[in-house]
């Protein structure tokens, strides 16, 4: 305890400069804790949103325990899209039994009443055509307790029980959990990405703040050691200052986060909004910030004092620092080797599968990140020695000799910016992979509409909707009648049917050869693999709506080859093409799906969905290739990764500026000595800028190269269509140049016009 008190006394009674340094350490710790709190509260925000979604889910009755489920209300939920955002419509019909309303409503809506979220009300004012999906009049707003987030598009629509014949009974709300807002794998990827983007620079930043004025502090601690204090006592004295700064900074940082949460919740972020209570600090976050950060400061403070306590004479006499070990290259080489292997596998078409890649890729990313930091000192020292031997420039020679003598100072200044460029590539790869799985890759789109629950007039209206180019009707194999004929095996599955003309088929797929109207044909796509089940030899019949039996025919042997580069999924290889003329007039296949083909741009898709809702509000259209939930998930991940990148940028730039300023202050005696020897101020500025920019440039080029390699390895591991992300390279190059400009401006030395000989009095 006496060592801690001694450390605090030395802090506050050792001059104005040390008090200013303590204030900077506290400010730096507060910024770091604020960023840490932002990262740690994001899972809590998502969990709170998922909890409100769960609370409004209708609960199906237990038909074994409920004697009369018919009297319960009916519900039918439809989730479609408005642009790239999901629009959820819940149709409710009251019953003879009373059921509590969903959260956010005071009572179940009556027939014709529509309750909407505030965000949906604003959209309806801008897009009146969207009201076609909500039959009725607006009767009020849904309260915040019934909404996952403030910008959610949600509506409750009151209907009659006759209108909801395809609905299901429910006894209440909140007992059946839906799918989470973010898939668990996406949450894991996001947590891993944010950990690399924010926490690694944050650890470096806190270390930099904890080691401000390291040379001066080391001399003071060495003096205490020479006065008779033990090594552990000297380490405790050193840790007292850093722990005090970290503790005060943690409290201030939590206050900064509270203000930031209140402002951010009211303003919102693109694609992601939340309520202020969702971002409240949890107990684990408080422990991590109030205990974890001072503990890290304690460790850094003790580690920083180890050299001064173990060899005080070398510190007091400014002995030459030990050369950094070349073992720092080992993690970088190991991680780069794994990433290179995945790149080669992707280029040769031999993507590895199994459980091993799930371990290799995260290990590769972590090894490269650690290796970049560990390899900078020996790499910069080697480069400085080579350049200093060959150059004839005074400024370049002085800069390189300083980097050769003090390679650890280069690490403090450049490590944060180098890691920022590296993790930017990883964030770009995550966004590319998620966009690829969510957005349509074809200029045309198929919208599947099940015909169950549609009348013949409604189906005819859907066929001619504005915005649709053509249509086909498909019947899955499980809807076909049993096989007939002598010797027909029972285990042979029936093929699916496609009711369309050859012209309609050509509008749906890319290429069709040898199609003839008026007869059944077998469809084959050479790019797709068919089922290994034997092709049926007996007869099949098509069941019609109303329990009637449709046409009976023998599966054809004549094959029509087609090619579908868009992979819409409208036509399956192995299906049977049936001309519509074979179906009796006015009859409709049982369990069929109407596939409407339109352009894939959001405006056209929205217009078609509005038309479908106008014909049948409770229809369940599914745009094939457009995953609205995945789009929302991608938007949230992009926003959170953007927040992480901003935090990482702030942390990295702050770490650079703090380390550069601290290094310039520590070098004032050397700068003063050079000034007395006749060096010009322009030369001294060039020395200061060069000794930062040259190793930083080497580190950024290395980070850019291995970052692109790690990103490509990750994309190969995900086995998507994109292995090489060329679109993200210009952004990274522009960001790298911006980092160099910031470094050049921040590296200007603190060289004044007045020379203070007191700075070199001891020397």
N, C-alpha and C positions, 0 to 999 in steps of 0.2 A: 504493500500500500504506500509506503514511503517513497518508492521509486515513481509511482504514478503521480503523487503530489509534487515530487521534484520535477518531473517532466512538465507539469502544468505551470510551475513557478518559472522554469526556464523559458516557457513559451511566452508568458505575459510580461516578463521582466527583462527580456533580452532585446528590447528595441522595437521601434515602429515597424521595421521591415518584417520581423517575424509575425507581428500581429496582422499585418496585411496578408502575409502568406497563409496564416491560419484562416483568415476570412475567405481567401481564394479556395483553400481546401474545403471549407464548409460549403461554399457555393457549388463547387464541383461535385461534392457528395450529394447535395440536394438535387441537382440536375440528374445525376445517375439514379438516385432512388426514385425520382418521379418517373423516369423512363422504365425502370424496373416494375413499378406499380402498374403502369399502363399495360405492360406485357402480361403480368400475372392476373389482372382483372378481366382480360378478354374471355377466358373460358367461363368465368362466372356470369358475364353478360350473356353469352350464348346459352348457358344453362337456364338463366332466368327467362329468356325468350322461349326456349323449348318448354319450360314449365307452364307458361301461359297458354301455349298451343295445346298442351296436353289437357289443361283444365277445361277447354272448350270442346273437346272431342266427344261426340255422342256415344253413350254406352249402350251396347246391345243387351237385351234382356236374356236372362238364363231361362231358356224355354222349359227346362226340367223343373225349375223352381217356381216359375210364374204360371199361374193357372189360366190367365186370360191375357196374353200379350197383345191381342188385337186392339184393345182399348188404348194402348200407348200411342204417343205421337209418332209421326213418320219423319224421317230425315233422308236427305240425298245431297251428297257433297260433290261439287264439280270444281276441279282445279285446272284452269287453262291459263292463257298468257295475255298480257297487255304489253306489247313490245317484248322486252326481255325480262319483265317482271311478272311473277305469278299473280293471278287473280283468283281468289277463292270465293266460291258462291255456295252457301249452304241453304238448301230449300227445306223448310219446315212446315209441317201440317199438324194442327192440333188434334188431340184425341179426347176420348171421354175421361181418361185419367190425367190428373194434374202432374206436371213435371216441372221442376225448377228451371228457370231460363238459363241460357249460357252466360258466362261472365261477360259483363259489359252491357247487358240488357236487363230491363226490369220485368219483362214478360215476353213470352213467345209471340212472334209477330202473327197478326191475323192475315187472312187472305188479302193479297194486294198491298200489304205493307212491306217496305224495304228499309232495313237499317244498314247503314254503310259506315265505313271507317272515315275519319276526317280526310285522309289522303285520297280515298276513292271519291269523296265528294268533290275535291278539287279537280280530280281528273274528269269527272262527269261534267263539270262546268266548262272544261276546255274541249272535251270530246263528247258531245251529246249522243253520238251514234253508239257509244258504249252502253247506253241505257237499254239497248235492245236485249242485252244479256240479263237484265234485271226487270222482269215483268212486274209492274206495280208502281206505286208512288213512294217517294222517300218519306219516311215517318220519323226519322231521328238518327242519331249518331251512336256508334258503339263506343263504350267507355274504354279508357286505357287498360283496365284490368282484363279486357277481352282481346287485346291486340298484342302480338309478339313484339312489334316495334312501331314507332309513330308513323312510318311511311308504308305500312302494310295495306294492301288492297284486299279488303274483306267485306262481304255483304251477307246478311241474313234476309231471305226472301220468304214471305208467307204464302202458302199455297193451300189448295183443298186436298183432301185425301184422295179424291178421284184423280187429281193431277199427278200425285206421287204414287201411283200404283207400283212403280218399280223401286220405290224407296224401302227403307228398313225401319223397324220399330226401335225405339230407344227409351230407356228409363231414366236417363239423367246425363250428366256430363262429367268428364274428368277422370275416368278410370281406365281408359285405353290410350296408351302412349303411341303417337304416330312416329314417323321417321324424324330424326333430329334435323335441325336446320343445316348443320354441316355433318357430312358423313364422318364416322370415326376415323377412317383413313385420312380424310382431308384435314381433320383436326390434328392428327399426329404429324402430317406433313407441315401444317401451318405452325404447330408448336416447335417442330424441329427447325423450320426456316427462320422463325422469329428468334429462336434461341441463338442461331448463328449470326443473324443480322444485328441483333440488339445486345444480347448478353455477352458475346465475345468482345465487341468494342467497349461495352460497359465495364467489363473486368479490367481491360487495359486502361480505361479512363480513370477508374477508381485507383488503380495502381499508380498512374501518373500523378494524380492529385495527392496521393499519400506520400509521394517521394519528391514533392517540391523542395527546391533548395537542398537537394541531396548532398552536394559536396560540402556546403557549409554545415549542415547538420552532422555529417559524418566526422568533420573536424571537431565539432563540439563533443560528440559522443566519444571520440578517441581520447580527447582530453580527460573526460570523466573516467575512462578506463585506466589511463595513466595515473590518475589520482587515487586509484585503489579499488574502484568498483569492480564487481565480478562481471562476467560476460552476460549472465542472465539479468543482472540488475541493469546493465546498460541497455539491453534489449527492452526491458520493461519501461525504462525512461523514454526510449524512442517510440514505443507503442502508445504511450499515454497521449501524446499530441495527436497522432492519427486517429485514435479511437474517439477522442473528444470531438474532433472535427467531423468524423463520420456519424457520431450519435446526434450531434446538433443538426448536421446536414440531413439525416434521415427524417427527423421531425419536420424540418422545413420542407423537404421534398414531398412528404405526404400532404402537407398543406398546399403545395403547388399542384399536386395531383387532384386534390379536391376542387380547386378552382378550375383546373383544366377539364375535369369531368363535368362540372356544371355548365361550362361554356360549350363543350363539345356535344353534350346531350341536347342542348337547345338549338345549336346550329346544325349538327349532323355532319356526316361525311358522305361522299358520293357512293351510293350503293349500300350504306350501312348506317343505321340510326339506332338509338337506344334511349331508354328512360334514365334519368339521373340515379334512381335507386338501384338500377341494374349494375351500375359501376361502383357501388359501395365497396369499401375495402373489407375483405374477409379477414378472419383471424390468421389464416396461414400467410396471407399477404403481409399483414402487420408484423408477424414474426420474422418473415423473410427480410423485410426492410429494416425493422428496428433491431434485429439481432444479427441477421446475416451480414449486412454491410459493416457494422462495427467489428464483427468477427473477421471479415476480410481485411479491414484496416489494421486490426491487431496482428494478423499474419504478415501483412506487407510491412508494417512497422518493425516487427522483430526481424524479418528477413533483411530489410534494408540496413539494419544496424549490425548484422552479423560480421561483415568485413571490418567495420570500425572497431568492434569489440574483440575480434580475434587477432587483428594485426594493427594496433593503433599507431605504431611508429610509421608504418608505410602510408597510412592515411595522412598523418601530420606532415610528412615529408613529400607527399604527392608522388608516390612511387608509380612506376609504369603499370598499367592495368594488365591483367592476364589476358592473353589472346582467347577469343571465343572458340569453343570446341566445334570441330567439323561434324560431330554427330548430329547437329541440327538439320543436316540435309537428309537424314534417314527417313523421318516421317514424310517429308515432301516427296521423296522418291517412291516410297511405298504407296502413298495415296495416288500419285500420278500414274504409277504402274497399273493399279486397278482400273482407274478411269480410262487409261489408254487401251487396256484389254477390252473394255466394253465398247469403246469407239471402233476398234478393229472388228469386233463381233458384229456391230451394227452395219459396218461397211461391207462385210462379207456375207451378211444375211444369216449369221449363226448366233442369234440372240439367246443367251443362256436362260434357262428356266429352272424352276424349283425354288426351294427355300433359301439356298445359299445367297442369291443376289440381294435378298432383303437385309442381309448382314453386311455384305461387301460394300454396297453403295453408301450407306451412312458412315461406315468406317472410312471409306475413301474420302468423303467430304470432311470428316473430322481430322483425318491425318493431314490432308492438304492444308487445312486452316492452321493447325498447330505447326506444320512444317514451314509455312510462310513466315510465321513469327520467329521460329527458331533458326531459320536459315538466313534471315536478314543480316545479323551481325557478322558471321563469317564471310558471307558473300560480299557485303559492303567493305569489309576490311581487305579482302583479296582484291576487289576492284580498286579501292583507294591506293593500295600499294603499287599496283600496276600503273595506274594513271600518274601517280606522283613521280615515279621513276622516269616516265617518258615525256612528261609535259615540260614546257619551258615558260609557261604562264605562272606569274607569281601568285595571282589570286587562286588559280586552280591548284597549284602546288600546296599552298597553305591550307586550303579546304580539305584536300585529300590527306594531308599529314594529320590534320585534326581528326578526321574520320578513322584513320588507321590507329591513332592512339586511343581513341574513345569510341569504339564501335557500339557500345551499349547506349550511348546518347542517340545514335541514329535510330535504334529500335524504338526508344520512347517517342521520338518525333514522328516517325513514319508508319508505325505498325497499325494504328487505327485507320488511316486512309487506305493502306494496302488491303486490310481486311474488308473495308467497305466496298472496294471494287470487286473483290472476290465474291462476296456474298450477293452482290447485285446480279451476277450471272446466275447464281442458284435461284434467286427469286424470279428471274426472267424465265428460267426453265420450268418452275412450278406453274407460272401463269400460262405458258405455252401448252403444257400438258393438260391443264384443266379446260382451257378454251377449246382444245381439240376434241374433248369428249362431250362438250355441251353444245357447240354451234353446228349448224348444218354445213356440210361440205359440198353440197350440190346446188346448182342454180334453181332447181325445181324441188318441190316438196310434196309429199303425200300426206293427206290428212285423213285418218281412219275414223269412220263414224259407224258404230254398230247399229244395225237396223232394228234390233230388239227395242220395242217400245215406240217405234215410229210407224205412223200410218202410211198407206200407199201414197196419199197426196203429199205428205211431208217428204217422203223419199223422192218423189218426182220434183219437188221444189228444190231439194238439195242438189239434184243433178245439174240444174241450170243456174247455180249461184254465180253472181258476178265475181270475177277474179279467178275462177276455176277454168282450166284449159280442157280437161277431159276427166273421165272417170272409168273405173272398172269395179266389178263386184266380185269378191272372193268368198269362198266357203272353205273353212278348215276341214281337214280330213276327218276329225272326230265327229263332224256333223253328217257325214255321208251315210247312206244306208249300208247294211251288211252286204258282204260279198255274196254273189250268187253264182251258180254254175257247178257242174260236176267236177269234183276234185279240187275245189278252191280251198287252199289252206286257210285255217282260221287265224293264224298268227301274222298274216300279211296285212299291213296297214294300208288303208285307202289313201290315195293321193288327194291333195287339195284341188279345188276347182277355181278357175278364173273365167267369169262370164264377161266376155268382151269380144269385139270384132278385131280384125287384124289392124285396122286403122287406130282403134283405141290402144291396142297393144304397142304399136309403134310410137304413140304419144307418151307412153308410160316408160318404156325402156329405151336404151340408146340405139340398139341395132337388132333387127329381126330379119331372118332369112327364110324363105320358103313357106310363108304363112298363106293358107288358103281358107277363105271364109266358107261357112256352111257345114263344117265337119269337125269333130273333136280332134285335137292335136296334143301331142305330148311336148311340153316345154322343157328345154335343157339349156343350162348356162354352163359353159365349159370352165368358167372362173370359180364356180362354186361346187362343193362336194355334196353329192346327194346321200341320202340315207342308205345304209347297206341292206335294208330290208328288201326282199325280192319284189319285183313289180307284179301287181295282181294280174291274174289271167281270167278271173270270173267277171261277172257284171256288178255294177254298182248303180244305185239310184239316188236321186237328189230329193231329200224331203223338203216339202213346201210348208209355208206358214199355215196354221190351222190344222196340222196333223195330216195333210194330204201327201200322197206319194207322187213325186215328180217323174221326170223322164228316166228311163233305165237304159244304160248303154255299157258297152264293153270298153275298158280302157284302151285307148288307141296305141298302136305301135309306131305310127308315123311321127317323127320327131321334128320339131322346129327349134333351131338353135337361136338363142338370143344373147345379147351382151348388154349389161347394165353397168356402165362405169360409175354412175352415181350411187349405186348400192342403196336404193331407196327401200328395198324390202317389199315393194308392191307385188312382185311376182316371185314365187319360190321356184327354184329349179326342181323339176319332177312333177310340177302341177299339170293339170289337164285343162287346156283351153276349150271352153264350151261356147259355141255361138249363142247369143241371147235368143235367137229364134227358136231354139229347142225348148225354152221354158214357155209354158202356156201363157197366153195373154192374160194380164191381170194377176198372175201368180208371182209370189216372191219366195226366194229360198229361205229356209229356216236357219237362223244363226249366222246370217251373212254379214259381211262388213263392206260398207260402201267406201271406196278409196277415191277421194277427190284430189286431183293433181293441180297444183298452182305454183306460182313463183315462190321462192324461199325468202324474199325480202320481208322484213317485219310489217311493213304497211299492207302488203297484199295478204299475208297470213292473218293479220288482225281483221282485215275486211271480210275474209272468208269466215273466220270464227264469229264475227258479228252477224253475218248472214245465217250461219247455222243456228245461233241462239235465237234469231228472229223466227226461224221456222219452228224450232223446238228448244225452248229454254233449258230443258233438262237433258238434252243430248250430251253425249260424252265423247267429243272429238279429241283425237290424239294426233298432233303433228309429228310425223315420223322424222327423226333426225334432229328435232328441236327439243332439247331437254330443258324445260323452263326451270325446274328445281336446280338442275346443274348450273344453269345460267346465273340464278340467284346465288348459288354457292360460290361460283367463280367470281361474281361481283363482290361478294363479301370478302373472299380470300384476297382478291386484288386490292381492295381497300385496306384491309389489315396489313398486307405486305407493304402497301404504300406508306402506311403509318409507320411500320417498322423501318422502312428505308429512310423516312424523314428522321425518325429517332436515331437511327444509326448514323445518318449524315451529321446531325447535330452533335452526337457524342464524338464522332471521329474528328470533326472540325474543332470542337472544343478541346479535345485531347491534344490535337496538333498545336493549336494556338497556345494552350497552357504550357505544353512541353517546350515549344519553340521560345516562348518568352522566358521561361525558367532557365533554359539553356543559355539564352543570350545574357541573362543576369549573371549566371555563374561564370560566363566567359568574360565578364567585364575586366578582370585583371589582365587577361591575355590581350584583350583589345586595347587596353590602356598601354600595355608594354609595347605593342606594335605601333601605336600612335606616337609614343615617345621615340621610337626608332625611326620615324619618318614615314610610316605608311599612310596613304591618303584615305579619306573617308570613303570615297568611291570604291577603292580596293577592298576595304574592310566590308563594305556592303556586298560586294561581289563574292567575297569569301563566304560570308554568312549564307547567302542565297545558294551558292553552288554546293556547299557542303550538305545542304538539305535536299535540293532538287535532284542532284545526280543519284544518290542512293534511293530517293523516293521514286524517280523515274524507273530505275531498275526493278524496284519492288512492284510498281504498278504494272509494268510490262509482264513480269512473271505472274502477278495475280490475274491479269487479263488472260494470259495463255492457259494457265491451269484452271482458271474459272470456267472458260469456254470448254475445256476438256471435261471438267466435272459436270457441267450442264449437259453436254452431249451424252456422257455416260449415264446420267439420270434419265434422259429422254429415251435412250436405248433400253434401259431397265424397265421403263413404263410401257414399252412395246407399242407405242402409238405410231401414227403415220409420219410424224416429224422427228428426225434424229438430229438434224443440224439446223439450228435456229439462226438463220442469216439476218432476219428482221431485227433482232435485238442487238446486233453488233454495232451499228451506228450510234445507238443510244449509249452503249457502254463506252465507246470511243469518245463521244461528246462528254460524258460524265468524267472520264479519265482526264481529258484536257481541262475540264473545270476544276478538278482536284489539283492539278498542277498549277493553275493560275492562283487558286486560293493559297497553296503552299508558298508560291513565290511572293505573294503579298504579305503573308504572315511570317515569313522567314527573315524579313528585314531586321537588321540588328539594331539594338538600342544603343547606338553610338551618338553621343552628344558632342556639341562643339567644345565643351569645356573638359579638359583632362584633369582627372582627380588622382594625383599621385598616391593618395592614401590607400587606394585599392591595391597597390603593389608594394606597400610598405614592408609587409612581411617577406615578400619574395626578394 
